[in-house]
Amino acid sequence: MADTAPQLIPSESSTDPTGRVRAAWEEVVSPVKSFLAQVSGRLVEQVREFEPEIAEYARYALDNQGKQLRPALVALAGGACGKLNDEHVSLAAIIEMIHLATLVHDDIMDGASLRRGRSTLAMRWGNDIAVLVGDCLFAHALKLAASFNTADVCRSVALSTHVVCAGEILQSHRRRRWNMPRAEYYKVLEMKTAELFALACDLGGRLSGAPQPQRDALKRYGLALGTAYQIYDDVLDLYGAEDDAGKSLGTDLAKGKVTLPVLVFLENASEPDRQQMIQWLDAWDPSYFPGVRSLLDASNALGESRRTIDGLLDTAREAIAVLPDSPESRALHALPGFLAQQTATLGV
């Protein structure tokens, strides 16, 4: 149920002709490249656990991974606190499976026909099949989580799955609620997106034997980074390139989704401009997009949104100052910098 993830790493057809962004990303995750390959293999193995008639659907859903950001966080957090083992691979596969299940359901809710350049599962086989496949992925992830020697892992995974789904419901209830306080907006983002980031960091450290202060620091890091990541996605919908966004610009506005640039504008706008904006948003048509952008630009909504992202990224960096130096902890420090560089290009 998380929103379409921004393509932080551009595809070959997008706006990174020299490959600089892709190369920068590969450098960040270089300490865990082999681990990510193991996670992909583990997900392929899970397809065989489904009934033969269902396996094709599961394979289609699990094949649509992005850049495995959440599995990368499992590995980087675990490696920063100790040694990685097979349980880290299983955990990363579980979290990625939950994430992909939310995307299957999200595409149904949005009526989306494409995700990452190919037909959604719902478009290919219909909503009825897609709903049930998403449910099967959730259930299978929880079954895998129950196989750990300690119930703490399964309990944490189940709780985070509940939080993510609840966050998506809250966001649905708040569509077109243009007077939403910023604190409420941030809470929804923490629940529906940042929660899995925090889970990956916390349990990644736990499986490496991290003491509680380090686990707490990793969880704070994940919450801050995940919230910044989702705000970046919200801003990308207004100020990015369509190739990088993975969708048409203005899609969030069409869905009535409340995003930070709009909140910033409405907090500071004159009453005539405020009423004009709300009129456009409540009766959305793509032809309104240039007018919306013009009003947002006049209020410096982009600048304020960038400052908010940068503040969250500073919080993430500060949180993991307690970690010992290692290639993995340096990569964790580099991730906020990578997202900050991407944020700086918005609107340019």
C-alpha positions in Angstrom: 0.0 0.0 0.0 3.0 2.3 -0.1 3.0 4.8 -2.9 4.8 4.2 -6.2 8.5 4.3 -5.1 10.5 7.0 -6.7 13.2 5.8 -9.1 16.1 7.1 -7.0 18.2 5.1 -9.5 17.3 6.2 -13.0 16.5 3.6 -15.7 18.5 3.7 -18.9 15.8 5.8 -20.6 15.6 8.4 -17.9 17.4 11.7 -17.1 20.8 10.4 -16.1 22.5 10.0 -19.5 26.0 9.7 -18.1 25.0 7.2 -15.4 26.4 9.3 -12.6 23.4 8.7 -10.3 23.4 5.0 -10.9 27.2 4.8 -10.2 26.8 6.8 -7.0 24.1 4.4 -5.8 26.2 1.3 -6.7 29.0 2.8 -4.6 26.7 3.3 -1.6 25.5 -0.3 -1.6 28.8 -1.9 -2.7 29.5 -3.4 0.7 26.3 -5.6 0.4 26.0 -6.4 -3.3 26.5 -10.1 -2.8 24.0 -10.0 0.0 21.4 -8.4 -2.2 21.9 -11.2 -4.8 21.3 -13.7 -2.1 18.0 -12.0 -1.2 16.9 -12.1 -4.9 17.7 -15.8 -4.9 15.7 -16.3 -1.7 12.7 -14.6 -3.2 12.9 -16.9 -6.2 13.0 -19.9 -3.9 9.8 -18.7 -2.2 7.8 -19.0 -5.5 8.1 -22.7 -5.3 6.3 -22.7 -1.9 3.1 -21.6 -3.6 0.5 -23.9 -5.2 1.4 -24.4 -8.9 -1.6 -22.5 -10.1 -0.6 -19.5 -7.9 3.1 -19.6 -8.5 2.9 -17.6 -11.7 1.2 -14.7 -10.0 3.7 -14.8 -7.1 6.6 -14.9 -9.4 5.3 -11.9 -11.3 4.9 -9.9 -8.1 8.2 -10.8 -6.6 10.1 -10.2 -9.9 9.2 -6.5 -9.8 11.8 -5.5 -7.2 13.3 -2.0 -7.4 16.8 -1.4 -6.0 16.1 -3.4 -2.8 16.5 -0.4 -0.5 15.0 -2.2 2.4 17.1 -5.3 2.1 20.1 -3.1 1.7 19.2 -1.5 5.1 19.0 -4.9 6.7 22.5 -5.8 5.5 24.1 -2.4 6.2 22.6 -2.2 9.7 23.6 -5.8 10.5 27.1 -5.4 9.1 27.6 -2.2 11.0 26.9 -4.0 14.3 28.5 -7.4 13.6 28.5 -10.2 11.1 25.8 -11.1 8.6 24.3 -14.6 8.5 21.5 -16.5 6.7 18.9 -15.1 9.0 19.6 -11.6 7.7 18.9 -12.9 4.2 15.6 -14.4 5.3 14.7 -11.2 7.1 15.4 -9.1 4.1 13.3 -11.4 1.9 10.5 -11.1 4.4 10.5 -7.3 4.4 10.8 -7.1 0.7 7.9 -9.5 0.3 5.8 -7.3 2.6 6.8 -4.2 0.6 5.9 -5.9 -2.7 2.6 -7.0 -1.3 1.7 -3.5 -0.4 2.5 -2.4 -3.9 0.1 -5.0 -5.4 -2.7 -3.7 -3.2 -1.7 -0.1 -3.9 -2.0 -0.6 -7.6 -5.6 -1.9 -7.1 -6.6 1.1 -5.0 -5.1 3.5 -7.5 -6.4 1.8 -10.6 -2.8 1.8 -11.9 -2.0 0.1 -15.2 1.8 0.3 -15.0 4.5 -0.1 -12.4 8.2 0.2 -13.2 7.5 0.0 -16.9 5.2 -3.1 -17.0 1.6 -4.0 -16.5 0.5 -4.2 -12.9 -0.6 -7.6 -11.6 -4.2 -6.2 -11.4 -4.1 -5.0 -15.0 -2.9 -8.3 -16.2 -5.1 -10.7 -14.2 -7.8 -8.5 -12.6 -8.4 -7.0 -9.2 -9.8 -10.2 -7.7 -6.6 -12.2 -8.3 -4.4 -9.2 -7.3 -6.1 -8.8 -3.9 -5.7 -12.5 -3.1 -2.1 -12.6 -4.3 -1.2 -9.6 -2.1 -2.9 -11.4 0.8 -0.9 -14.6 0.0 2.4 -12.6 0.0 1.6 -11.1 3.4 0.7 -14.5 4.9 3.8 -16.1 3.4 6.0 -13.4 4.8 4.6 -13.9 8.3 5.0 -17.7 8.0 8.7 -17.2 7.2 9.0 -14.8 10.1 7.5 -17.4 12.4 10.4 -19.8 11.5 13.0 -17.7 13.5 14.2 -19.2 16.7 12.7 -16.2 18.6 9.2 -15.0 18.6 10.5 -11.4 18.7 11.2 -11.3 15.0 7.7 -12.5 14.0 6.1 -10.2 16.5 8.0 -7.2 15.2 7.3 -8.1 11.5 3.6 -8.5 12.3 3.4 -5.2 14.2 5.1 -3.3 11.4 2.8 -4.8 8.8 -0.1 -3.7 10.9 1.3 -0.2 11.1 2.0 0.1 7.4 -1.6 -1.0 6.5 -3.1 1.3 9.1 -1.0 4.2 7.7 -2.4 3.6 4.3 -6.0 3.6 5.7 -5.3 6.9 7.5 -4.0 8.5 4.2 -7.1 7.3 2.4 -9.2 9.0 5.0 -7.3 12.2 4.6 -7.6 12.6 0.8 -8.5 16.2 -0.1 -8.2 17.2 3.6 -6.3 20.3 2.6 -6.2 21.7 6.2 -4.3 18.7 7.5 -1.7 19.8 10.2 1.9 19.0 9.2 2.4 16.8 12.2 -0.5 14.6 11.1 1.0 14.4 7.6 4.4 13.3 9.0 2.7 10.7 11.2 1.1 9.1 8.1 4.4 9.0 6.3 6.1 7.4 9.2 3.5 4.7 9.4 3.0 3.8 5.8 6.6 4.2 4.5 9.2 4.8 7.2 8.0 1.9 9.4 9.5 -0.8 7.1 12.8 1.2 6.9 12.9 1.3 10.7 12.1 -2.4 10.9 14.9 -3.3 8.5 17.4 -1.3 10.5 16.3 -2.4 13.9 16.1 -6.2 13.2 19.2 -6.1 11.0 21.1 -4.9 14.0 19.3 -7.3 16.4 20.3 -10.3 14.3 23.9 -9.2 14.6 23.7 -9.0 18.4 23.6 -5.2 18.5 23.0 -3.8 22.0 19.8 -1.9 22.6 21.3 1.6 22.3 22.5 0.7 18.8 19.2 -0.8 17.9 17.4 2.3 19.1 19.7 4.5 17.0 19.2 2.4 13.9 15.4 2.6 14.3 15.6 6.4 14.6 17.7 6.4 11.5 15.2 4.3 9.6 12.3 6.4 10.6 14.0 9.7 9.6 15.4 8.3 6.4 12.1 6.7 5.4 10.1 9.8 6.1 12.5 11.9 4.1 12.3 9.3 1.3 8.5 9.6 1.1 8.6 13.4 1.2 11.1 13.2 -1.7 8.5 11.1 -3.6 5.8 13.6 -2.9 7.9 16.5 -4.1 9.1 14.4 -7.1 5.4 14.2 -8.3 5.4 18.0 -8.7 9.0 18.9 -9.5 10.6 15.8 -11.0 10.9 14.3 -14.5 8.3 11.6 -15.4 11.0 9.0 -16.1 12.4 9.5 -12.6 9.0 9.6 -10.9 7.9 6.4 -12.6 4.5 8.0 -13.3 2.9 11.1 -14.8 3.5 14.2 -12.9 0.6 15.4 -10.9 -0.6 11.8 -10.2 -0.8 12.5 -6.4 -2.9 15.6 -7.0 -5.3 13.6 -9.2 -5.7 11.1 -6.3 -6.4 13.9 -3.8 -3.3 13.0 -1.9 -2.1 15.7 0.5 1.6 16.4 0.1 4.1 18.7 1.7 4.5 21.3 -1.1 0.7 21.8 -1.1 0.6 22.1 2.7 3.4 24.7 2.6 1.5 26.7 0.0 -1.9 26.6 1.8 -0.3 27.6 5.1 1.1 30.8 3.6 -1.2 31.7 0.7 -3.5 34.7 0.4 -7.2 33.8 0.6 -7.8 34.2 -3.2 -4.8 32.0 -4.1 -5.8 29.5 -1.5 -9.3 29.2 -2.8 -8.0 29.0 -6.4 -5.7 26.1 -5.4 -8.4 24.2 -3.5 -10.8 24.7 -6.5 -8.2 23.1 -8.8 -7.4 20.3 -6.5 -11.0 19.4 -5.7 -12.0 19.2 -9.4 -8.6 18.0 -10.8 -7.8 18.1 -14.4 -4.2 17.7 -15.8 -4.6 21.1 -17.5 -4.5 22.7 -14.1 -0.9 21.5 -13.5 0.9 24.6 -14.8 -1.2 26.9 -12.7 -0.6 24.8 -9.6 3.1 24.8 -10.2 3.0 28.6 -10.7 1.3 29.1 -7.3 3.6 26.7 -5.6 6.7 28.3 -7.0 5.5 31.7 -5.8 5.3 30.4 -2.3 8.7 28.7 -2.3 7.0 25.4 -1.5 9.9 23.5 -3.1 12.5 25.3 -0.9 10.6 24.6 2.3 10.1 21.0 1.3 13.9 20.6 0.6 14.7 22.1 4.0 12.4 19.6 5.6 14.0 16.7 3.8 17.5 18.0 4.7 16.5 18.3 8.4 15.3 14.7 8.5 18.5 13.5 6.8 20.5 15.3 9.4 18.5 13.5 12.1 19.3 10.2 10.4 23.0 10.9 10.3 23.1 12.1 13.9 21.2 9.0 15.1 23.9 6.6 14.0 26.9 8.5 15.3 27.0 5.8 18.0 27.9 3.0 15.5 31.5 1.9 15.2 33.4 2.7 12.0 33.0 0.1 9.2 32.2 0.0 5.5 28.6 -0.7 6.4 28.3 2.2 8.8 29.9 4.5 6.3 27.4 3.4 3.7 24.6 4.2 6.2 26.0 7.7 6.5 26.3 8.0 2.7 22.6 7.1 2.1 21.3 10.4 3.4 23.9 12.3 1.3 22.8 10.4 -1.8 19.1 11.3 -1.2 20.1 14.9 -0.5 21.9 15.1 -3.8 18.7 13.8 -5.6 16.6 16.3 -3.7 18.8 19.1 -4.8 18.1 18.3 -8.5 14.3 18.6 -8.1 12.9 21.6 -10.0 16.3 22.3 -11.7 
